[in-house]
Amino acid sequence: MSTETDTKVVAERRENFGKGYARRLRAAGNIPAVIYGHGTEPVHVSLPGHQVSLLIRRANAVLELSVDGAEQLALVKDVQKDPVHQIIEHIDLLVVKKGEKIQVDVPVVVVGEPFSGTIANLDSATVALEVEATHIPQNVEVDVEGLEDGTHITAAELKLPKGAALVTEPETLIVAISVPAATIAEADEIEAADEAVAEEQAEESSEEAAE
């Protein structure tokens, strides 16, 4: 991911803390946040709520922050939300540098359709990669087109974006192709019914022969 103009965020330094002050910030449409990393003292700031809420919809968003006129890049490391109302309560931002390598968890996306009658089970929703801070991929795609029952795709088999290195253990299962349990159960029922019919017909034939 390359940083773009819409990732530029003006952050206001804040000296006040506590739940009461944080509530007032959120009521005013802002989000409390802390910036840390690279050996610097944590900086507590207030971020524009609407703009940042849109930016962090993307996993591993990198923001171009302006704090007291100084610009720096920061990775959205953690977003704390109210479990009931899903309101963003606080954001942790990690300072990063252009060209710096960092480790991030990138979402895995399944594309394509497996062989008829099977489904693709996503066993690992994310994969850990080492990438440049300003070139974080949005996701890693796994193509399952035409794959048959019993096929397993491990982390080592993923096609990684250029410049990315795998951190997740290579043998980690990512996707498994299988026949749905309901389909197997239905097939077993049909087989059992067929066997019952065959036994009944065999009994009738035996009775007729006896007569």
Residue, then its C-alpha position, 0 to 999 in steps of 0.5 A: m500500500s502506498t500512502e495517499t493524500d486521503t491518509k493525511v490526518v491532523a492530530e491534536r496533541r492532548e494533555n488531559f486524560g481520564k474517562g470523562y475527558a475521553r467521553r467529551l472528546r468522542a461526543a465532539g466527534n473526535i477519537p482519543a489515540v496514543i502514538y508510540g514507537h522508535g524509542t520515543e515517548p508516547v504522544h497522546v492525541s485527538l483524531p478527527g473521528h469521521q475521517v479516521s473511522l473511514l480510513i481504518r476500515r482497511a486492515n493495517a491502515v497507515l496514516e500520515l499524521s501531522v502533529d504540531g506541524a511535524e509529519q510522521l507515518a503511523l500504523v494503526k496497531d489496535v482499535q478499541k471499540d465499545p462492545v455494545h455500540q461499536i463506537i471507537e473508544h481509543i486507537d493505538l498508533l505505531v510510528v513507522k518509517k518509509g522503507e522500514k520492514i514491519q510484521v503485520d497480519v494480513p487478511v486471507v481472501v478466497v477466490g474462485e469456486p472449488f469442484s462441484g459439490t465441495i466447499a472451501n473452508l478458510d482455516s486461517a483468516t489471516v497470515a503474518l507477513e513481513v513487509e515495507a511499512t508503506h507497502i502493506p498489501q490489503n489482502v492475500e488471495v487464495d485461488v481455489e478454482g476447480l480444487e477437489d475434495g481433500t485438497h489442502i493449501t498451506a501458508a508455504e503455498l500462498k502467492l505472496p505480494k512482491g516484497a513480502a516475506l512469510v512469517t507464519e509457519p509454512e505448514t500452517l493450514i490456510v484452506a481445506i477443500s471438503v464435501p459439506a457434512a450435510t451433503i455426506a449425511e444426505a448421501d448416507e441417508i439415500e444409500a441407507a434407503d436404497e439398501a432398505v428397498a433392496e432388502e425388501q425386494a429381496e425378501e419379496s422375491s424369496e417369498e414368491a419363490a417359496e410359494 
